[in-house]
Amino acid sequence: MNLLYEHHVTVWITLAVSGLLSGFIDSTVGGGGLVSLPALLFVGFPPAAALGTNKLAGTMGSLTSTLSYLRSGKVTYRVVGLSFPLAVLGGASGAVVVHHLPSTFLRPLVLILLILVAGYTLWNKRLGLNPNRESLTRSVFLFACLAALVVGFYDGFFGPGTGSFLMMIFVLLGFDFVNASGNARTLNFGTNLGALSAFVTLDAVHYLAGLILGAGMVIGAILGSQFAIRRGAKYVRPIFIAVTCFVIAQQLYTLLAD
């Protein structure tokens, strides 16, 4: 692993600052991996080790934001409690499969889906600003469980846009952006936990770098989740749109570069 060992302090500061920004973004609308994963690649990690190390840090950050949302009552226990184990299973399965199959073939499909998510959010200007869910029907539970398994697998297998997909799913189920963020972050903790367990067994985690990056994410997650909870859905919505558009741009650039 060709890390910049001659500049230890520079490497650790880079990871800590990247973690801080990543944690803030991830705890509000998801998409923090757009910052943390490139930071790991920049300091010299090969892709496989970068993915595993990023999952360690991401698990720390998502746990922190999950606890913040839980304390503030912004997580729907009945829905998330049922779908959380499936998120863990999906994340672990995706991480195992990615070691045997290339994941790049998903990029065009993901790009199309992200464009649809951003376009629909921009078109429906009231989407996610106020809850429109009157009761937790059986279809809500079934859809949340299916989404946890499928998006969890996607997170372990490929990853970009996971936060956007989870957020949009809960918004479409009738939650406002803040409650959708709380539910999404909790399930994202599950997908990270599952993927991390697989990467650990595959010996693809650099623990020191992951802990330094994760420490930054923990601080960022505290700041980001409190921002979302206190400011409300009208402030989270534009961040969601901006981050989703940034993911689209990043994926489009990577697709054209290949």
C-alpha positions in Angstrom: 0.0 0.0 0.0 1.8 3.1 -1.2 0.7 5.7 1.3 2.5 9.0 1.6 4.5 7.8 4.6 7.0 10.6 4.3 4.1 13.0 5.2 2.3 11.2 8.0 0.9 14.3 9.5 -0.4 15.5 6.1 -2.0 12.2 5.5 -3.8 12.1 8.8 -4.9 15.7 8.6 -6.2 15.1 5.1 -8.2 12.1 6.3 -9.6 13.9 9.4 -10.7 17.0 7.5 -12.2 14.9 4.8 -14.0 12.8 7.4 -15.5 16.0 9.0 -16.9 17.2 5.7 -18.0 13.7 4.7 -19.8 13.1 8.0 -21.7 16.4 7.8 -22.9 15.7 4.3 -23.7 12.1 5.0 -25.7 12.8 8.2 -27.9 15.3 6.5 -28.7 13.8 3.1 -26.2 11.0 2.4 -23.4 11.1 -0.2 -20.5 11.6 2.2 -18.5 8.9 0.3 -18.0 11.4 -2.5 -15.5 13.1 -0.1 -14.1 10.3 2.0 -13.4 7.7 -0.7 -11.5 10.0 -3.0 -9.5 11.2 0.0 -8.4 7.6 0.7 -7.5 7.1 -2.9 -5.6 10.4 -2.9 -3.3 9.4 0.0 -2.4 6.1 -1.7 -4.9 3.4 -0.9 -5.7 0.8 -3.6 -9.5 0.7 -4.5 -10.3 -2.5 -2.5 -8.6 -1.3 0.7 -10.1 2.2 0.2 -13.6 0.7 0.1 -13.1 -1.4 3.2 -11.4 1.4 5.2 -14.2 3.8 4.1 -16.8 1.4 5.4 -15.1 1.4 8.9 -15.2 5.2 9.0 -18.7 5.3 7.5 -20.0 2.9 10.1 -18.7 5.2 12.9 -20.3 8.3 11.3 -23.6 6.7 10.5 -23.9 5.3 14.0 -23.3 8.8 15.4 -26.0 10.4 13.2 -28.4 7.5 13.9 -28.0 8.1 17.7 -28.7 11.8 17.2 -31.8 11.2 15.1 -33.0 8.5 17.6 -32.6 10.9 20.5 -34.6 13.6 18.7 -37.4 11.2 17.8 -36.8 11.5 14.1 -36.6 7.7 13.5 -39.7 5.6 12.9 -38.9 2.6 15.1 -41.5 0.2 13.7 -40.5 0.6 10.1 -36.7 0.8 10.6 -36.6 -1.9 13.3 -38.2 -4.4 10.9 -36.0 -3.5 7.9 -32.7 -2.9 9.7 -31.6 -6.6 9.7 -32.3 -6.8 5.9 -30.1 -3.7 5.4 -27.2 -5.5 7.3 -27.7 -8.6 5.2 -27.8 -6.6 1.9 -24.7 -4.7 2.7 -22.7 -7.8 3.6 -23.9 -9.7 0.5 -23.0 -6.8 -1.8 -19.5 -6.5 -0.3 -18.8 -10.2 -0.8 -20.1 -10.2 -4.4 -18.1 -7.1 -5.4 -14.9 -9.2 -4.8 -16.0 -11.6 -7.5 -17.7 -9.4 -10.1 -16.9 -5.9 -11.5 -19.3 -3.2 -10.3 -18.7 -0.6 -13.0 -21.5 -2.0 -15.2 -24.0 -0.4 -12.8 -22.8 3.1 -13.5 -25.1 4.0 -16.4 -28.2 2.6 -14.6 -27.3 4.5 -11.4 -26.8 7.7 -13.4 -30.2 7.4 -14.9 -31.9 6.7 -11.5 -30.1 9.7 -9.9 -31.2 12.0 -12.7 -34.8 10.9 -12.1 -34.5 11.4 -8.4 -33.1 14.9 -8.8 -35.6 15.8 -11.6 -38.6 14.6 -9.6 -37.5 16.5 -6.5 -37.0 19.7 -8.5 -40.3 19.3 -10.3 -42.4 18.6 -7.1 -41.4 21.7 -5.1 -43.4 20.6 -2.0 -42.0 17.1 -1.9 -40.6 16.2 1.5 -41.4 19.5 3.1 -44.4 18.3 5.0 -45.3 14.7 6.0 -48.2 13.3 4.1 -48.3 9.8 5.7 -51.4 9.2 7.8 -50.7 5.6 8.9 -48.1 2.9 8.6 -49.8 0.5 6.2 -48.6 -3.0 5.3 -47.3 -1.7 2.0 -45.1 0.8 3.8 -43.5 -2.0 5.8 -43.1 -4.2 2.7 -41.6 -1.5 0.6 -39.2 -0.4 3.3 -38.0 -4.0 3.8 -37.5 -4.5 0.1 -35.6 -1.2 -0.2 -33.4 -2.0 2.8 -32.3 -5.3 1.2 -31.9 -4.0 -2.4 -30.2 -0.7 -1.5 -28.1 -2.4 1.1 -26.8 -4.8 -1.5 -26.1 -1.9 -3.8 -24.3 0.0 -1.1 -21.9 -3.0 -0.4 -21.5 -3.7 -4.1 -21.1 -0.2 -5.6 -22.3 2.6 -3.3 -22.6 6.0 -5.0 -26.0 7.6 -4.4 -27.0 5.2 -1.6 -28.0 8.2 0.6 -30.1 9.8 -2.2 -31.9 6.5 -2.9 -32.7 5.9 0.8 -33.9 9.5 1.3 -36.1 9.5 -1.7 -37.7 6.1 -0.8 -38.7 7.4 2.6 -39.9 10.8 1.2 -42.1 8.9 -1.3 -43.4 6.8 1.5 -44.8 10.0 3.0 -42.1 11.2 5.4 -40.7 14.8 5.4 -37.0 15.3 4.6 -35.9 15.3 8.3 -37.7 12.1 9.3 -36.7 10.6 6.0 -33.1 11.5 6.8 -33.3 9.9 10.2 -34.8 6.6 8.8 -32.3 6.6 5.9 -29.3 7.2 8.2 -30.4 4.4 10.4 -30.7 1.9 7.5 -27.4 3.3 6.1 -25.8 2.3 9.4 -27.1 -1.2 8.8 -25.7 -1.4 5.3 -22.3 0.0 6.4 -22.2 -2.5 9.3 -23.0 -5.4 7.0 -20.5 -4.4 4.4 -17.8 -3.7 7.0 -18.2 -7.2 8.5 -17.5 -8.6 5.0 -14.6 -6.4 4.3 -13.0 -7.3 7.7 -13.2 -11.0 6.9 -11.6 -10.2 3.5 -8.8 -8.4 5.2 -9.5 -5.2 3.3 -9.6 -2.6 6.1 -6.8 -0.3 7.3 -7.8 0.3 10.9 -5.7 3.3 11.8 -6.6 5.3 8.7 -10.3 4.2 9.2 -10.3 5.3 12.8 -8.8 8.7 11.9 -11.2 9.2 9.0 -14.0 7.9 11.2 -13.2 10.4 14.1 -13.7 13.2 11.6 -16.9 11.7 10.4 -18.2 11.4 14.0 -17.7 15.1 14.6 -19.2 15.9 11.1 -22.2 13.6 11.8 -23.0 15.4 15.1 -22.9 18.8 13.4 -24.8 17.6 10.3 -27.6 15.7 12.1 -28.1 18.6 14.6 -28.3 21.0 11.6 -31.0 18.9 9.9 -33.0 18.5 13.1 -32.9 22.1 14.1 -33.2 23.7 10.7 -35.9 21.5 9.4 -37.0 20.1 6.0 -36.8 23.3 4.0 -33.1 23.5 4.7 -32.4 19.9 4.1 -34.2 19.8 0.7 -31.7 22.1 -1.2 -28.8 20.2 0.3 -30.3 17.0 -0.9 -30.7 18.4 -4.4 -27.2 19.8 -4.5 -25.5 16.6 -3.3 -27.6 14.4 -5.7 -26.6 16.7 -8.6 -23.0 16.5 -7.5 -23.2 12.7 -7.4 -24.7 12.8 -11.0 -21.8 15.0 -12.2 -19.2 12.8 -10.6 -20.7 9.6 -12.0 -21.1 11.2 -15.5 -17.4 12.4 -15.4 -16.3 8.9 -14.4 -18.4 7.3 -17.1 -17.0 9.6 -19.8 -13.5 9.2 -18.6 -13.7 5.4 -18.9 
